């Protein structure tokens, strides 16, 4: 009898250049909206009672949009099954993937030949709508991240994520020929 294996890991998405571009854009938009609202207050005194409400709504909307960019991913591995959830600012959780490692077509690091081969086919497959790519890693495109391709909800899916060595070893036990993990090379 095999003992049950349960592991979980939370990975916080690092803030990159795209994050800061979105942040600056949101703040500039908020400033422009607020200036417009104040101008309306001065130009049309009959609607002045709505201006504080509109300013508060603008500030709340900006806060909501900025906190929505705070993303973490939770990986849960249980007896060869993996669940990946997106958590947005600790207020909203959404399941990204749930499946069995024995159903993976391939799983390898992003700096591997397997990924280069899959990435070469990716533009045509995406254009034809045959595959969807979901990046659940801490740093998009980092060489130490891993990917797997599998069928999920009647479609092919490529998931990029950052499992730890224990998770990799556990997943490999259930699909040793397709999961390209070697502890001597990858730790």
C-alpha positions, 0 to 999 in steps of 0.5 A: 500500500502506498502512503498518501502524498500531499504537498502544497506551495504558494508562489507569488508573481514577481512584479516585472516591467509590465506590472509597473507600466500598468500601475503608472497607466492606472495612476495617470488615468485616475489623475486625469479622471479626477481633474476632469471631475473637479473641472466639472465641479467648477463648470457645472455647479448644479452637479457638484453634489455628485463630484465627491461620490465620483471621486470616491468611486474613482479612488476605489476603482483604482485601488481595486485595479491595483490590488487585482494585479497582486497575484499568487499561485497555489500548487497542490500535489496529491498522489500524482494529481496536481491542482493549480489555483490563481489567488488574486490579492487574497480575496478571490481564488480560481482553479486554473488546472486540475489533473493527473500527471500520468496524463501529461504528454510531456513535462520539462524545464523551460531551458530544455530541448522538449520546451524548444520543440514545443515552443517551435510549434506553439505559434501555429497551434495557438493560431489554429486554436489547438492549444492554450498557454497558462503561465502560473510561474513567479517570473514569466519565461524564467529558465528554472520554470517547468511546463507540461502539456496535457488535455484539460476540459476538451482542449490542449493546455500548456501550463508553465509553473514553478514546482519544488523538487519534492513535487517534481519527484512525486509527479515523476513517480506517476509518469516517469517516461514523460516527466523529464526530471532528474534530481542530480541535474535539477536541484 
